[in-house]
């Protein structure tokens, strides 16, 4: 990879560091943290554990599609029931 200017190289390094931070350092426990509005794709029979920090409210739009099966101060466990969107 060739860089025409030093500024291009610096931008490349910054982007690389941000990507590394997001992949490795962004979540200290290397788990999954869902952001509001983030899409999760689950398949019937699959169980998904989501790392959280003291959840105060959990909403499932269509309980025929997915359900919350366990909540702790650090994790929410989701289980899809049917194919669909919620």
Residue, then its C-alpha position, 0 to 999 in steps of 0.5 A: x500500500x502506497x501513501x502519497x502524503x504523510x497525512x494519508x498515512x496518519x489518517x490510515x493509522x488512526x482508522x486502523x487504531x479505531x478499528x482495533x479499539x472497536x474490535x478488541x478494546x471497545x468491550x472489556x469482557x470481549x462480549x456483546x453489547x447491543x446499542x439501541x436500534x442495533x439489529x440482531x439476527x437470531x435463528x429459532x433454537x439459538x440462545x443469545x446472551x447479551x452483555x449489559x450494564x444494569x438494564x432498567x427496561x427491556x422490550x420485545x415488540x412481538x413476543x411470538x417471535x422472541x422472548x427474554x428468558x433471563x435478566x441479570x445486572x450483567x446479562x440479558x438472555x434472548x431466545x427466538x421462537x419463530x421466524x420474523x421481526x420484532 
